[in-house]
Amino acid sequence: MTSPSTTLSLVDTDPAELAVDALVIGVHSQTGSADTGGEGPGGYAGTLLLATGAESIAAAFDGRLTETLALLGATGAPGEVIKLATLGTVTAPLVVAVGLGAEPTGAAPAPETLRRAAGSAIRALAGAGRVALSLPVPDDEDGPAALRAVAEGALIGGYRFAGYKTRPQPTRRTPVAEIAVHVPDSGDVRARAEIARATVVAAAVGQTRDWVNTAPNELRPPSFAEAVATAANTAGLTVEVLDEKALADAGYGGIIAVGQGSDAPPRLVKLTYQPPAGTASGKRIALVGKGITFDTGGVSIKPAQGMWEMKSDMAGAAAVAATMIAIAELKPAVSVQAYLPMAENMPSASSYRPGDVITMFDGKRVEVLNTDAEGRMILADAIARACADGCDYLLETSTLTGGQVVALGKRVAGVMGTAEFCTRVQAAGDAVGEPTWPMPLPEDVRNGMDSDVADISQVNAGMDRAGHMLQGGVFLREFVTDGVDWAHIDIAGPSYHSGEPTGYWTKGGTAVPVRTLLHLIEEIAAEN
């Protein structure tokens, strides 16, 4: 569903001589210095400071580049984009200055600053044929992280969902065809590896966003399962798909209960990656992603306002599936299995009801109090299956609770589980620009989920919406086997961006937390 893919390459030619349609440079906001009457030795005029990588461009403008940019309104604010026609001053007909904020204390801006800046610039240049990025990539130990950020931001920021309009879209909606990243030594093996990895990661992000952005009438459980299976088979993963009969026969009570209200029956997709022979460590990772292809709330129906965004309630499953496809190409030295429970939560004569008691995959019996707490029902079955198959680490991600958005907003995910492992998840998220915040799993929340008729109720009726995010985590904990390091990542807010594009986020699916999962999996593989 995306527009044609963008190619990414490295160049070390003088940026002023690059034959491209546009050349992107960085600009910092400069404080505490009055106008010097030119850029001077420090490369600033007034309140602007050119970032590293723009030196030859500044020279071509005879020291008046920042002055001209300031006249056009440039301030150097993060993500700000200012376009300047070069009129033959350099080879590129257009110079694009992207704001990087205040001058960094180190050699280069933070990776996330570069990632967002690259995304903003490429979004602003949609429709261009070839664009070069000459942003600060230091030639030291910080270089790989900076290069990865620039490359990822450029590719991810250029994402466009093709959509369903019958009229052809204007050129500005098509992505940049080719992006060249300027680095001092384009032949460096590590630099080439970072570009190759960024291409794989961007493809995973794009695939996730495609699935999330697809209209819910076109992506119901059977078709979603088929799409994932097709992509996974192509990638070389082992695929197992359980239909409604197989689910019922094997005792997946939670998945069956949620899916029984829809005429599109539920599915469970299992994807398996085994590393190349002789490279595998003894550790096993399980990934679980929530795949509610549309959530009406069921009998406990949601308000109509904003319900259309519930097409994104399968963002966790989309992220996990795309992560597995990327893993098949990146080939980390660790075994990974993914479990994607898929269902459509609809109200009908056959829907499950408040008051029902459901027998789950591991034999536990759950009293249903709210059919809109359906995500935890399907996830519990998948988590129990993952633990039954055996794993050392379990990472589950889902658009689970509105409480996550209330507590942490639209950019920061909540993470709950084994304390030490949650700390690792948080560090991985910080490293890739997908922040999380650890949340507790209090025993008083669990005590309120005791049921008079079953082993546990799926919500704490006494707390109502209080501690809503925590109730979800506490419930899921009941299905994790002792000894498994686990983390539940609630992405209800960060998985879908309903506002205007910003940085490398376009409107719609964001693909959070694909990059966090990949970073953590590669980290675990490397240490073993």
N, C-alpha and C positions, 0 to 999 in steps of 0.2 A: 504493500500500500504506500510505501515511501516513494518519493521522486528518485530519479537515477542517482546512484551513489557518487560520492565525491572521492577523487584520488588524492593521495597525500604523498609528498616527497620532501627530500632535503636538498638544499642548495647552499653553497658557500661563496657564490659570486657576490661582488660588491652590490648591495641593495640598490644603489643609484643606477646601476647598469642592467638591472633585471628587466627582461622583456615580459612584463605582466600587465594585466588590465588595472590592477590596483596594488599599492604597496602599503601595508599596515605597520605603523610605528607606535611606540608607547609614549605617553606624556604624563608627567607627574605634576601634581599641584605643588607649588613652591611657596612656602610661607617665610616671613621674616626678612625678605629681601626686596628692596625697591627696584624700580626699573634701572637697568644698567646701561641702557642705550644700545642694546644688542645682546646676543646670547652669551658672549664672553667665554672665558675659559671653562666655566661650569656649565655652559649650554643652557642658560636660562635668560628669560626676559620677563620682567614683571613678576607674575605669579605662576609662570609655567617653567617646567624643567623637562628637557627631552630625556627619555630613558635610554639606557645602553642599547645599541643596535641602530640608532638613528644618526650616528655621527656623519656619515658620508652624505646623507640627505640634508642635514643642516648645512654642511659646507656648500652643497650645490645651491642652496638658497641664500648664500652670502650672509649667513648669520641672522637672517630675518624670519626664519621659519616660525619660531614661537611667537614673535610679534604678530605675524600674519594669522596664526591660529587663534591668538587671543582676540584679534579683531573679529574673527568669525564666531566668537563666543566660547572658545575652549577654556575650561577651568582645570582640567586634569582630574575631575571627579571620576571615581571608579565606574567603568562601563560607558562613560560618555563617548560618543563617536562624532568626529568632525571631519568632513571631507573637503579636500583642497585640490583644485585642478592645478597641475604642475606647469602647463603651457610650455612643455619641452625642457623644463629645468632638469628633470631626470628622465630616464627612459619610460617609466610608468606614467601614464596620463593622469593618474589620480593618486594622491597621498591621503591616507586615512589615519588620523590620529585618534587613538583610543585611550581613555583615561585610566590611569593605574593608581590614583590616589596619591597620598603623600610619599615623598621619596623614602625608600626603605633604608633601615639602618644597616642591613647586610648588603650582599652583592646583587641580590635580585629581589623583586617582590615575592610575596608568598605564592606558592603554587596555585592556590584557589583564586587569588587575584588575577593571575595570568590566565587561568582557565576561563574565568568569566569574561575577561577582556577579549580573549580570542573569540569566544562565542558571540559576544556583542558585535565585534567587527565583521565577522563572517555573516551574521544575520543581516547586518546593514548593507552588505554587498551581494545579497541574493540576486541571481541572474548574471553575475559576472562570469567570465570564462576562466581566467587564471588569476589567482591572488597570491601574493607573497606576504608572509608575516615576518617582520624583523623586530621581534620583541626580545626583552632581556633573557638570554639563556647563557648563564655564566659557564666558563670553561674550568670548572672545579667540581668538587663533590656535590654541589647543589645543582649541577647542570642537568643530570638525568631527570630529576623530579620536575624541574622547570620545563624541560622539553616535553615530558609526558603531559604536563598540564596544558601547554600551548597546543599540542597536537590533539589531545582529547577535546579541549574546549572548541577548537576550530571545527572538528568533524561533528561533534554533538550539537553545537550551536547552529550548524547548517542544516539540521534535520528539518524536513518538511513532510507533513502527512498529505497524501494525494487527495484525500477526501472524496466526496460524492457529487460535486457540482457537475452539471451537464455541460456548462460552458467551459472552454479552455481557460486555465488560470493565467493571469498576467505574468510576464517574465520575472517580476520581482519575487514571485513565490517559488521559483525554481532555485535549487541550491547552487552554490558555486561549483563549477565543474572540476577545478583542480586547485589544490592549495599547496604551496611550497613554503616550508619553514626554513628560515635562514639560521644557520649555526656556523660557528667558525670552522669546523671540520666535518663536512657532510659524509665523509667516508668512515668515520669512527664506528666501530662495530656496535658499541653500546647505543649510540644515537640511532643507528639503523634498526636495532632491536626495539627501541622505544617507539619508533614510527610504526613498525609492524604490529606491536602490541596495541597501540592506540587505534589502529585500523580494526583490529578484532574487537576491542572493547566498544568502539563506536557502532560497529555492526550489531553487537548485542543490545546496546542501548536503543538503537533504531528499531530492532525487532520487538523489543519490549513495548516501546511507544506505539508501534503499529498495532499490536494486539490490544493494548489498552484503548487506543483511539477508535478502533473498529466499532461500528454500530452494533448494539447488542442483539438485534435481530439476525445479524450475520455471524455472530460468534456465541452460539449457545453451547452447552457442554459437549455434545457429540462432535460438532464442527471444530471447537477449540481443541479437543483431544486429538482429532485428526490432523489439525494444522501443526500442533506440537510434535506429534509422532512423525509426520512427514519431514519436518525440519531436523528432528533429532536423528532419524534414520540417515538422512543425507550427510549429517555431521559424523556419522559413525558410532553413535551411541546405541546401547542396547535398550530396546523399548518394550514395555509391557503395558497394555491398556485393559483395564477391567471395566466391562459394561455393567448395566444395572443387574443382570442376572448373576454375574460373577460376584458383584459386590454383596448381593443378598445372600448368596450361598456361603461366602466367606465371613459374613457377620459384620459388615461395615454399617452398623446401625445408624450412626450419625450422618454419614453421607447419604444413605438411602432416605432417611427421615426428611432431610432438608430438600432433597431433590424430588420427592414424590408429589409435590404440588404442581410440578411443571410437566408438560407433555414432551419436553426435551429431557430425556433421562440423564442421570448423573454418570460421571466417569471417575476413575482414578488412573492416572498415568504415572508409571515409574520409569525413570531414566537412569541408566547406569554407565559410569565412566570408569574404566580401568586404565591405569597409566601403562606406558610401554614396559614390556617385559624386563625385569631386572632393575627397574627404577622405583618400584612401589615401596613406600614405608609401611609400617604395620598399622598406621592410623587409618580410620575410616570416618568419612564425613557424610552426614545426611543433611539434605536440604529439603525443606517443606514450604510450599507456597499456597496460599488461599486462592481458590479459583471459582469464586461466585460470579458467574458471567453476568448476572443482573440480580439486584437485591431490592425487592419491593418491601421487605420486612415480613412477608408472608401474612399470616392471620394478624399478627401484631404490626399492621401496615404502617409504613413511614408516611410523613406528610408529603404532599405532592411537590411542594417547592424544593427545587434542587434535586429531585429524584433522578433526573436524567444523568447526573454524574455517577450514579450507581452502576453504570456500565464499566466503571473502573474498579469495581470490587474484586476483580480477578487480577489486579496488578501484582500481587505477591506471586501468584502462579506464573504470570508472564515473566517476571523478573527472574525467577528460579529457572524456568525453561531456557531463557536466553542465556543465563549464566552457564548452564550446562553445555549449550552449543559452543560458547566461547571456550570453555574448559577443554572441549574436544580438540580445539585448535591450539590452545596454549600448552596443553599436555603437562600439567603439574604432576609431580611424583607422589600422588596420594589418591586413594580410591574415594570416589564421590558417587552417592546415589541420591536421586531427587524423587519426591513424592508430591504429586499435584492432584489434590482432590477437587473435582469440578462439579458444580451444581447450579441450578437456577432457583432462587427462592421466590416462589410465586404463591399467591392466595388462590385456592380452588377447593372443590369438594374433597380432594384427596390430600390436602396440605396437612402437615403435622400441626399439632395444637398445643397451646399452653395447658399444662397438666399431663401431657403424654410422658411416659417413662420409656426411655430408649436404651437398649442394650448395645454397648459400643464394641469395637473390634477386640479390645482386651478383656471384655466381659463385665466391665463396670456398668452400672445402671445410673442413668442421668435423668433427673426430673426436669422437664422443659417448663420454664416460667415465661419465656419471651421468645417467640419464633424469630425475632429480629436479631437475636444473639446466635445466628446460624453459623457464623464463621468458625467459632470455637468448636462447634459440633463436627464439622467436616475435618477440621485440623486435628482434633483429638484422635480421630480414627487414623489419619495419616501419620501422626506422631507415634502412635502405638505400633503401627506397622513398621515404621522405620526402626524403632527400638527392638522389635521382634526380629528384624533382619540382622540387627547388630550394627552399632556405631559408637565411636568414641566422642565425636562432636555432633551436635544437632543444631542447625540454624534454621529457624522458621521465621517467615516474614508474611505480613498480612495487613490489609486495611481493616483492622479489627474493631476499633472503637472510636466513636466521636469524642470520647474523653481524651484521646491523645491530642486531638486538635485543640480542645479547650485548654489542656495543660501546657502544651509545648508549641502550639502554632502550626504553621503550614510548612516549615522548613526543617524542623528538628524532629526526628523520630524518637519514640520511646523504646528502650531496650530493657528487658527483664529476663532473669534466669540465674544461672550460676554466676556469682559475683565476679570471680576472676575472669571468666570467659566474657562476660558483659563488658569488662574493662578493655579487653582485646577488641571487641566489636567497636567500642567507642573510639579507640585509637585508629582502627582501620577506617572508620567513617570520617574522622578528622583528616586523615591523610589524603583522602580522595575528594573531600568537599561534600560529603553526605553525613552531616552531623547527627549524632544520637545523644540521648541523655539517659543515664541509668535510673530506673524507677524501682521501688521496693515491692516485695510481695508479702504484705503484712498478714500475720496469723489471724488478726481479728476479721480481716476480709474473708479468709477461708472459713472461719468458724460460722460466719453468717450464711455460708453456702451449704451447711448441713441440711439434708432433706429428711422429712419424716417418712418418706416412702421409698427413697432410693439412696444410692451411695453418695450422691452429690447433686445439687441443683446447678444449673448453668449460669445463674446470676445470684447476687446477694440481694434478696428482696428487701431486706431491712435497710440497705444503703441506697436503693433506687439508683440514681445516676452518680452518687458520690463514689469516688474511687473507681470510676467506670473502667479506665484503662487497666487498673490493677486487678479488677475482677477477672478480666480476660486472661491476664497472665497467670493468676492463681489457678484458674480452671485448667489451663493447658499444662501446668506443672504436674497435675495429677496423672498425666499420661506419659510422662517421661520416666524412663527406667532409672533407678538409683545408679550412680556412678557415671552417668553420661553428662558431659559438659554441654550445656545448652543455652540458647539465647532466643528469645522471642522479640522480633523487631516490629513494632506497630508503626506502619507507614500510612495511616489514614490520611494525614495531612500532606506529607511530602510526595506521595505517589502521583498526585494529580494537581496540575497548576491551572487554575481557572482564570487567572488574571492575564495581563498583557505579558508578552515575552520579555524575559530579562536574563542577561548573561547568556548561558548556554541552555537555559530552560525556554522551551517554546510552549505555547498554550496546549494543554492536554496532558497526556501521560509524561512523566519525567524519567522513568526507569530507575528511580530509587528503589532498592539498594543494590543494583547490579554491580556497581564498581566496588562497593564495600565487600560484597561476597567474594568477588574475584581476588581482591587484595588479601583478604583473610585466608582464603584457600591457598593461594600461592605462598603466603607466609608460613602456614602450617606445613605445606609440602617442603619448603626450603629448610625448615628446622629439623625435619626428620630424614 
